[in-house]
Amino acid sequence: MYLEHFGLREPPFRITPHTEFFFPGANRGATLDALLYAITHDEGIVKVSGEVGSGKTMLCRMLLERLPANVETVYLANPMLSRDEIPLAIAAELGLPLERGQRLLGALQDRLLEIYADGRQVVVLIDEAQAMPAEALEEIRLLSNLESKQHKLLQIVLFGQPELDQRLSATDMRQLNERITHRFRLAALSRNDVGVYLDFRLRAAGYHGPDPFTPAAVRLISRASEGLTRRINILADKALLAAYAEGRHEIGRREANAAIRDAEFRPLGRRYDARRLWAAGIAAAAVIGLGALLAGQTDLRHQALARLGALPTNRMPSAPADDIEASATHAPTLSLAERIAATEEWLQKTPDSHSFIQLLLTDADNEREVDGFIERQAGILDARQIRVYRASSGGRSRLGVIYGDFPTRSAANAVLAALAENLPSGKPYVRSVGKLRQPPREDSRK
């Protein structure tokens, strides 16, 4: 829809892996070169791991294009093949029809010897290898044993998510793990890489104008995507569409935030309890990065986050460990009336320019609903920053639930984007304190 508007000859941010859009930056090009060398000059199994959407499939497609003509490739996209089906699939790709019950490995080895004698090499690329059954992974190990007197007859490359690393580290997988001679990991793009990546994709699609993505938009997209190229593509496409809809040629905070809200990405799973980390104040960590510490709580935030590995320990002030644990994970229990009174006091001393995140707006007689809502969110958000106010709209008394105190709207939007999946449904949005002091409108998002 927006191609002509931005002077593009084709969509720049498709999520399907088109090799003309392969981004060689952020060590992707170097990884591809290393893979090509490992496959053509080495023996053993090669492993490539990375998060969902990090570019593994694109790298695999690039291998298929760049490998020399004397290399025959077998691409197995279905990781759920059984132990018997794997050699059958490889044999079929090599023009050797086999049936169950035949001497599979022997017949396949004979075929591989013919190919080797002809001066050619066979490489098997297996996608989504983390989903392979244990018996299938064991078959991979046996296939790697096929060899001539001097050389391996079959080169195997496993592409998988980080779960593949975990599976291979298990005791029962140690024989296969020790056969892996090269290990590559596709890391997420850094914030600087994201900006270069966006510009690269646009130019590859025929764009010739000035960079349409503002630094603020790049920061928001980088944070919300967590550096994963598939997510970056989705957000960038939505942001371009939002700018087109408004007749704009620049993508700023508004377009980036609209894309982030629409995408509804789930934060990457961590090796710790994500809900507990959010409760300990990860939102405050985002605010710290923006220079927006909540008054009087700086030390507590550093203490709690440092204990959870979110901040360096050398920034943690000294404090009794029990006090830190209690403060980080347990908020004072307030009645609804007490919370409303505390919010009124907060409003009296908070500048109009400050912002917050609106979580809920409901009829005033739904007090039980509000209490239950706060109780649920207290396990995810910092309950001390959850506030409740009374308002009147359309002749009806209302209760609003809000979160946080941010010195700028951009800081609030950044935290909203960072919290993403952890916030409740209903499309939370950012409002200013000044607007709260005015008679609210239910459809107001300012």
Backbone torsions as a table, in degrees:
resi	resn	phi	psi	omega
1	MET	NA	-34.1	-173.2
2	TYR	-102.6	7.7	-174.0
3	LEU	-59.2	-51.6	-178.7
4	GLU	-65.4	-36.4	-178.8
5	HIS	-58.7	-38.2	-178.1
6	PHE	-103.3	4.0	178.9
7	GLY	70.1	41.9	-179.1
8	LEU	-106.2	145.6	177.9
9	ARG	-92.1	-17.8	178.2
10	GLU	-157.7	161.6	-179.4
11	PRO	-61.4	128.5	-176.2
12	PRO	-84.8	-16.2	-171.4
13	PHE	-125.8	42.4	174.2
14	ARG	-66.9	146.2	-179.1
15	ILE	-90.4	-11.4	173.5
16	THR	-74.5	142.5	-172.6
17	PRO	-78.8	89.8	173.7
18	HIS	-90.4	122.3	-170.7
19	THR	-67.7	-21.0	177.2
20	GLU	-68.5	-12.2	177.9
21	PHE	-104.8	16.8	178.4
22	PHE	-64.4	125.8	-178.2
23	PHE	-92.6	113.2	-176.5
24	PRO	-82.3	-6.8	-179.5
25	GLY	-76.4	-176.1	179.7
26	ALA	51.2	37.2	175.7
27	ASN	71.3	6.2	179.1
28	ARG	-66.5	-44.6	179.7
29	GLY	-63.2	-40.7	179.2
30	ALA	-66.1	-37.7	177.9
31	THR	-64.6	-41.8	178.0
32	LEU	-61.1	-44.9	179.0
33	ASP	-61.6	-41.6	179.9
34	ALA	-66.0	-37.7	177.8
35	LEU	-64.2	-44.3	179.0
36	LEU	-59.2	-42.0	179.5
37	TYR	-66.8	-45.1	-177.5
38	ALA	-61.6	-38.8	-177.6
39	ILE	-71.7	-41.2	-173.6
40	THR	-89.5	-14.1	-175.6
41	HIS	-125.3	4.3	-174.2
42	ASP	-132.3	175.9	177.3
43	GLU	-127.6	148.9	-179.8
44	GLY	116.6	-171.1	-176.5
45	ILE	-101.8	140.9	178.6
46	VAL	-113.5	138.4	-179.4
47	LYS	-122.3	134.4	174.5
48	VAL	-125.2	119.2	-178.7
49	SER	-123.2	156.7	179.4
50	GLY	178.7	160.1	-179.5
51	GLU	-63.5	163.1	174.7
52	VAL	-57.8	128.2	178.3
53	GLY	82.2	13.6	-178.6
54	SER	-86.2	-9.5	177.3
55	GLY	111.5	18.5	-178.5
56	LYS	-65.9	-42.7	-178.8
57	THR	-66.0	-39.5	176.5
58	MET	-60.4	-43.3	178.9
59	LEU	-62.2	-39.8	178.8
60	CYS	-63.6	-42.6	178.3
61	ARG	-63.6	-37.6	178.2
62	MET	-65.7	-37.2	176.1
63	LEU	-60.9	-43.9	-179.3
64	LEU	-59.8	-32.7	179.7
65	GLU	-81.5	-35.4	-170.1
66	ARG	-92.6	-17.9	-178.4
67	LEU	-62.6	145.5	-178.2
68	PRO	-60.4	160.9	-176.5
69	ALA	-64.5	-23.8	-178.7
70	ASN	-82.5	2.2	179.9
71	VAL	-103.4	118.2	175.2
72	GLU	-89.8	131.3	-176.7
73	THR	-110.7	140.1	173.5
74	VAL	-120.3	118.6	-177.0
75	TYR	-108.0	117.2	178.8
76	LEU	-106.8	104.6	-177.8
77	ALA	-87.7	-18.7	-177.6
78	ASN	-98.1	107.7	-176.8
79	PRO	-78.7	-9.1	-174.7
80	MET	-90.8	16.2	175.1
81	LEU	-63.1	143.1	178.3
82	SER	-77.4	174.4	-179.6
83	ARG	-57.9	-42.2	-178.6
84	ASP	-75.4	-29.3	-175.8
85	GLU	-74.2	-24.7	-177.4
86	ILE	-64.0	-54.1	178.3
87	PRO	-63.9	-31.1	176.9
88	LEU	-63.5	-43.6	-179.8
89	ALA	-65.0	-41.7	179.3
90	ILE	-65.3	-43.4	-179.6
91	ALA	-62.8	-40.6	179.9
92	ALA	-62.9	-40.3	179.0
93	GLU	-65.6	-26.9	-178.7
94	LEU	-94.0	9.7	177.6
95	GLY	76.6	24.3	179.6
96	LEU	-117.8	94.2	-179.2
97	PRO	-68.9	125.9	178.6
98	LEU	-126.9	157.6	175.9
99	GLU	-124.5	156.1	177.2
100	ARG	-58.3	142.4	178.7
101	GLY	98.6	-20.6	176.1
102	GLN	-73.0	168.0	177.6
103	ARG	-75.1	82.8	-168.3
104	LEU	-57.6	-59.7	-173.6
105	LEU	-65.3	-37.1	179.7
106	GLY	-65.1	-46.1	-180.0
107	ALA	-65.8	-39.1	179.0
108	LEU	-66.3	-38.3	178.6
109	GLN	-64.8	-40.1	177.9
110	ASP	-60.1	-42.4	179.4
111	ARG	-65.3	-41.0	179.1
112	LEU	-65.4	-35.2	176.8
113	LEU	-64.9	-37.9	177.2
114	GLU	-62.2	-44.2	-179.7
115	ILE	-64.0	-42.3	-180.0
116	TYR	-64.1	-40.5	-180.0
117	ALA	-65.4	-23.4	179.1
118	ASP	-86.9	5.8	177.4
119	GLY	80.6	20.1	-179.6
120	ARG	-114.5	167.4	-176.2
121	GLN	-131.6	149.4	179.7
122	VAL	-117.2	129.6	177.7
123	VAL	-123.7	130.7	177.3
124	VAL	-106.4	121.1	178.0
125	LEU	-105.0	120.6	-176.8
126	ILE	-114.5	117.1	-179.2
127	ASP	-90.9	153.9	178.3
128	GLU	52.7	44.6	-174.0
129	ALA	-66.2	-19.1	-179.9
130	GLN	-65.5	-19.1	-178.3
131	ALA	-92.1	0.8	-177.5
132	MET	-70.9	138.7	174.8
133	PRO	-61.8	155.7	-178.2
134	ALA	-57.8	-39.4	-179.4
135	GLU	-65.3	-34.1	179.1
136	ALA	-69.4	-39.0	176.7
137	LEU	-64.0	-36.6	176.8
138	GLU	-65.2	-35.8	177.3
139	GLU	-65.0	-35.7	176.4
140	ILE	-59.7	-42.1	178.7
141	ARG	-62.3	-42.4	-179.8
142	LEU	-66.3	-38.4	178.7
143	LEU	-64.2	-31.6	179.2
144	SER	-68.9	-12.7	178.3
145	ASN	-81.9	-12.9	-179.0
146	LEU	-67.5	122.8	-174.2
147	GLU	-156.5	160.2	171.3
148	SER	-89.0	-163.7	179.5
149	LYS	-67.2	-27.6	-173.8
150	GLN	-124.2	-20.5	-171.8
151	HIS	-133.6	152.4	171.1
152	LYS	-69.9	141.4	-178.8
153	LEU	-91.9	-14.3	-174.6
154	LEU	-138.3	120.6	174.2
155	GLN	-96.7	134.9	-176.3
156	ILE	-123.8	133.0	176.2
157	VAL	-122.1	121.7	179.3
158	LEU	-100.9	123.6	173.9
159	PHE	-107.7	128.9	-178.5
160	GLY	-161.3	168.2	176.8
161	GLN	-77.3	171.5	-179.1
162	PRO	-55.4	-23.8	177.0
163	GLU	-61.1	-25.4	176.5
164	LEU	-63.4	-40.3	177.5
165	ASP	-60.2	-42.4	-180.0
166	GLN	-64.8	-43.0	-178.9
167	ARG	-63.2	-42.1	-177.0
168	LEU	-71.6	-19.8	178.5
169	SER	-81.5	-7.8	179.3
170	ALA	-68.1	152.9	-176.3
171	THR	-59.6	-39.9	-176.9
172	ASP	-74.3	-5.5	179.1
173	MET	-108.7	9.9	-173.0
174	ARG	-64.8	-31.9	179.7
175	GLN	-66.1	-42.3	177.4
176	LEU	-68.8	-41.7	-177.4
177	ASN	-60.5	-36.9	-178.8
178	GLU	-73.9	-14.6	177.0
179	ARG	-81.7	-11.3	-177.8
180	ILE	-79.6	116.9	-175.9
181	THR	-96.8	-22.3	179.1
182	HIS	-136.9	134.8	-179.6
183	ARG	-127.9	127.0	179.3
184	PHE	-123.3	142.8	179.0
185	ARG	-127.5	123.8	177.0
186	LEU	-85.3	107.1	179.7
187	ALA	-82.1	159.0	176.2
188	ALA	-66.9	153.6	177.8
189	LEU	-72.2	141.1	174.2
190	SER	-75.5	171.3	-179.6
191	ARG	-60.5	-41.5	178.3
192	ASN	-64.6	-38.9	178.6
193	ASP	-64.4	-35.8	-178.2
194	VAL	-60.7	-44.4	178.5
195	GLY	-61.5	-43.4	179.0
196	VAL	-65.6	-39.7	-179.9
197	TYR	-62.8	-46.4	179.2
198	LEU	-58.9	-45.2	-179.8
199	ASP	-64.9	-40.6	179.6
200	PHE	-60.5	-46.0	-178.4
201	ARG	-65.1	-40.0	178.5
202	LEU	-62.2	-46.2	-179.2
203	ARG	-65.0	-37.2	179.1
204	ALA	-65.0	-24.4	179.7
205	ALA	-92.4	5.2	174.6
206	GLY	100.9	10.6	-178.7
207	TYR	-76.6	139.8	-177.6
208	HIS	-127.3	-0.5	-176.2
209	GLY	-87.5	-173.4	175.7
210	PRO	-68.6	157.9	-177.7
211	ASP	-56.8	117.4	-177.9
212	PRO	-78.8	-18.1	-178.0
213	PHE	-88.0	116.5	178.2
214	THR	-70.7	158.8	177.0
215	PRO	-55.3	-37.5	179.1
216	ALA	-64.0	-41.2	178.7
217	ALA	-65.1	-40.3	178.9
218	VAL	-62.8	-41.5	179.0
219	ARG	-61.0	-45.6	-178.5
220	LEU	-65.5	-43.5	179.0
221	ILE	-64.9	-40.0	178.8
222	SER	-61.9	-44.0	-178.1
223	ARG	-68.4	-46.3	-176.6
224	ALA	-69.8	-33.2	-179.3
225	SER	-82.1	-18.2	-174.6
226	GLU	56.8	28.9	174.6
227	GLY	79.4	8.2	-179.8
228	LEU	-86.8	127.3	-171.2
229	THR	-63.4	-35.9	179.1
230	ARG	-64.1	-43.4	178.1
231	ARG	-65.2	-40.0	178.0
232	ILE	-59.1	-44.2	-180.0
233	ASN	-60.7	-44.2	-178.3
234	ILE	-64.5	-45.3	-178.9
235	LEU	-66.7	-42.2	-179.1
236	ALA	-64.5	-40.2	178.5
237	ASP	-63.1	-44.6	179.2
238	LYS	-66.3	-36.8	179.5
239	ALA	-67.5	-40.1	176.3
240	LEU	-62.9	-40.5	178.8
241	LEU	-64.8	-39.8	178.6
242	ALA	-63.9	-41.8	178.7
243	ALA	-65.5	-41.5	178.7
244	TYR	-60.8	-42.8	-178.4
245	ALA	-61.8	-28.7	-179.3
246	GLU	-98.5	4.6	179.3
247	GLY	71.1	25.0	-177.6
248	ARG	-104.9	153.7	176.2
249	HIS	-110.7	2.9	178.7
250	GLU	-118.2	136.5	178.1
251	ILE	-104.0	112.0	-179.3
252	GLY	-114.8	-158.3	-177.9
253	ARG	-58.8	-43.1	-174.9
254	ARG	-61.9	-46.5	-179.3
255	GLU	-67.9	-39.4	179.5
256	ALA	-65.0	-43.3	179.3
257	ASN	-66.0	-37.0	176.4
258	ALA	-61.5	-41.3	178.6
259	ALA	-65.4	-41.2	-178.9
260	ILE	-64.8	-43.2	179.4
261	ARG	-63.5	-39.9	-177.3
262	ASP	-71.8	-33.4	-176.6
263	ALA	-71.7	-35.8	178.6
264	GLU	53.0	50.1	179.6
265	PHE	-70.9	143.7	172.6
266	ARG	-86.4	132.3	177.3
267	PRO	-58.9	148.5	179.8
268	LEU	-58.7	141.7	175.7
269	GLY	-67.8	139.1	178.9
270	ARG	-106.8	176.4	178.7
271	ARG	-88.2	14.3	177.1
272	TYR	-136.2	175.4	-178.5
273	ASP	-72.5	106.4	-175.3
274	ALA	-63.8	-37.2	-178.0
275	ARG	-63.1	-40.5	179.8
276	ARG	-66.8	-36.2	179.4
277	LEU	-66.3	-42.2	176.6
278	TRP	-61.8	-42.4	-178.9
279	ALA	-61.7	-32.7	-178.9
280	ALA	-75.3	-9.5	172.8
281	GLY	116.3	36.7	178.6
282	ILE	-64.7	-29.1	176.3
283	ALA	-60.9	-39.1	178.6
284	ALA	-65.1	-30.8	177.3
285	ALA	-63.1	-39.1	176.6
286	ALA	-63.9	-38.7	179.4
287	VAL	-68.1	-37.9	177.6
288	ILE	-58.4	-44.5	-180.0
289	GLY	-61.1	-22.0	-179.5
290	LEU	-101.4	7.0	-180.0
291	GLY	72.3	31.3	-175.4
292	ALA	-123.8	56.9	178.8
293	LEU	-67.4	140.4	176.9
294	LEU	-73.4	135.3	-173.6
295	ALA	-57.7	131.3	173.1
296	GLY	79.0	1.6	-175.5
297	GLN	-123.1	11.5	-175.3
298	THR	-59.2	-50.6	-176.0
299	ASP	-63.4	-43.1	-179.2
300	LEU	-60.8	-42.2	-179.6
301	ARG	-61.9	-47.7	-179.5
302	HIS	-60.2	-41.4	-179.1
303	GLN	-62.0	-50.6	-176.9
304	ALA	-64.6	-45.4	-176.9
305	LEU	-69.4	-36.2	179.4
306	ALA	-64.7	-37.0	179.2
307	ARG	-65.6	-27.6	-179.1
308	LEU	-96.5	5.2	177.3
309	GLY	82.6	10.4	-178.9
310	ALA	-85.0	-18.6	177.4
311	LEU	-136.3	154.4	177.4
312	PRO	-61.7	142.2	-178.2
313	THR	-68.2	-21.6	-179.3
314	ASN	-72.8	-4.4	176.2
315	ARG	-101.2	3.7	-175.3
316	MET	-91.5	116.6	176.6
317	PRO	-65.4	156.3	179.9
318	SER	-70.9	137.5	178.1
319	ALA	-164.7	150.7	178.1
320	PRO	-58.3	135.1	-176.6
321	ALA	-60.1	-40.4	-178.9
322	ASP	-62.6	-38.3	179.1
323	ASP	-65.0	-40.7	-180.0
324	ILE	-62.1	-47.5	-177.0
325	GLU	-62.8	-43.5	-178.5
326	ALA	-66.5	-42.4	-177.7
327	SER	-69.7	-34.2	-175.3
328	ALA	-73.7	-33.6	-169.9
329	THR	-112.9	-8.4	-178.1
330	HIS	-129.3	124.3	177.5
331	ALA	-103.8	152.9	178.7
332	PRO	-61.7	139.6	177.9
333	THR	-84.1	119.0	-179.1
334	LEU	-115.2	143.9	171.6
335	SER	-72.6	167.0	-179.6
336	LEU	-62.4	-41.1	179.6
337	ALA	-63.5	-41.0	178.5
338	GLU	-65.4	-38.5	-179.8
339	ARG	-68.1	-38.7	177.7
340	ILE	-64.5	-42.5	178.7
341	ALA	-63.5	-41.1	179.0
342	ALA	-65.3	-35.1	178.5
343	THR	-67.9	-40.6	178.0
344	GLU	-61.7	-39.4	177.7
345	GLU	-66.2	-40.4	178.1
346	TRP	-62.8	-41.2	-179.2
347	LEU	-63.3	-34.1	-177.4
348	GLN	-65.5	-30.3	-173.9
349	LYS	-110.2	1.4	-176.9
350	THR	-99.5	129.7	-178.9
351	PRO	-61.6	150.7	178.1
352	ASP	-59.3	-28.9	-175.5
353	SER	-73.9	-15.9	179.2
354	HIS	-69.2	158.3	-178.6
355	SER	-127.7	165.4	176.7
356	PHE	-148.2	173.4	178.4
357	ILE	-105.8	121.2	177.9
358	GLN	-80.6	120.3	-177.7
359	LEU	-99.6	-38.9	-172.6
360	LEU	-154.0	144.5	172.6
361	LEU	-139.8	119.4	-174.6
362	THR	-144.6	170.9	178.4
363	ASP	-64.5	147.0	-174.7
364	ALA	-65.1	-23.1	-179.7
365	ASP	-81.4	1.3	178.3
366	ASN	-94.7	44.6	-176.9
367	GLU	-61.9	-37.4	179.8
368	ARG	-64.8	-39.0	176.9
369	GLU	-62.1	-42.3	180.0
370	VAL	-65.1	-43.6	178.5
371	ASP	-59.5	-45.0	179.3
372	GLY	-65.4	-38.1	178.5
373	PHE	-62.1	-47.0	-179.7
374	ILE	-63.2	-40.6	-179.6
375	GLU	-61.9	-40.8	179.5
376	ARG	-67.4	-42.2	-177.0
377	GLN	-73.6	-23.1	-179.4
378	ALA	-65.3	-20.6	175.7
379	GLY	-82.3	-7.5	-177.7
380	ILE	-116.7	-46.7	-177.6
381	LEU	-102.0	168.8	174.6
382	ASP	-73.5	108.4	-173.6
383	ALA	-61.1	-23.1	179.4
384	ARG	-69.9	-17.9	-180.0
385	GLN	-102.3	7.4	174.6
386	ILE	-92.3	120.7	-175.8
387	ARG	-122.9	157.9	179.9
388	VAL	-130.8	135.2	178.0
389	TYR	-130.6	156.3	173.8
390	ARG	-101.3	144.3	179.0
391	ALA	-150.7	167.3	177.8
392	SER	-124.5	130.3	-178.8
393	SER	-143.9	124.3	178.9
394	GLY	61.2	32.1	-179.2
395	GLY	77.9	7.8	-179.2
396	ARG	-115.6	141.4	176.1
397	SER	-81.9	134.7	-174.1
398	ARG	-127.8	156.5	172.1
399	LEU	-119.3	129.3	177.9
400	GLY	-116.8	140.1	176.4
401	VAL	-112.9	126.8	-176.5
402	ILE	-129.5	166.8	-177.3
403	TYR	-139.1	134.9	169.2
404	GLY	85.5	169.3	176.2
405	ASP	-144.9	105.3	-172.6
406	PHE	-118.5	134.5	-175.7
407	PRO	-69.4	-21.4	179.2
408	THR	-136.1	158.8	177.1
409	ARG	-66.9	-36.6	179.9
410	SER	-64.5	-36.2	177.1
411	ALA	-64.0	-42.3	178.6
412	ALA	-64.4	-41.5	179.0
413	ASN	-64.5	-36.5	179.3
414	ALA	-64.3	-42.7	179.2
415	VAL	-68.6	-39.0	177.0
416	LEU	-58.6	-42.3	178.6
417	ALA	-68.2	-37.8	-178.4
418	ALA	-69.0	-37.6	-178.7
419	LEU	-73.9	-35.8	173.7
420	ALA	35.9	-106.1	-170.9
421	GLU	-63.9	-23.5	-176.1
422	ASN	-77.3	-16.7	177.8
423	LEU	-79.4	154.7	-177.5
424	PRO	-68.2	163.2	176.4
425	SER	-69.4	168.8	-177.3
426	GLY	105.9	7.2	176.2
427	LYS	56.0	71.0	173.7
428	PRO	-56.0	151.7	-178.4
429	TYR	-147.2	168.3	-175.8
430	VAL	-94.4	136.9	174.9
431	ARG	-133.6	160.5	177.7
432	SER	-97.7	154.1	178.5
433	VAL	-62.4	-37.1	178.9
434	GLY	-59.9	-39.5	178.4
435	LYS	-67.8	-33.0	179.4
436	LEU	-66.2	-32.6	179.8
437	ARG	-73.0	-17.3	177.2
438	GLN	-89.0	160.6	176.1
439	PRO	-58.7	118.7	-173.5
440	PRO	-74.8	150.7	170.6
441	ARG	-115.4	138.2	-173.7
442	GLU	-62.1	-29.9	-177.5
443	ASP	-95.8	8.7	-178.6
444	SER	-79.3	134.7	177.4
445	ARG	-125.5	29.0	-176.6
446	LYS	-113.1	NA	NA
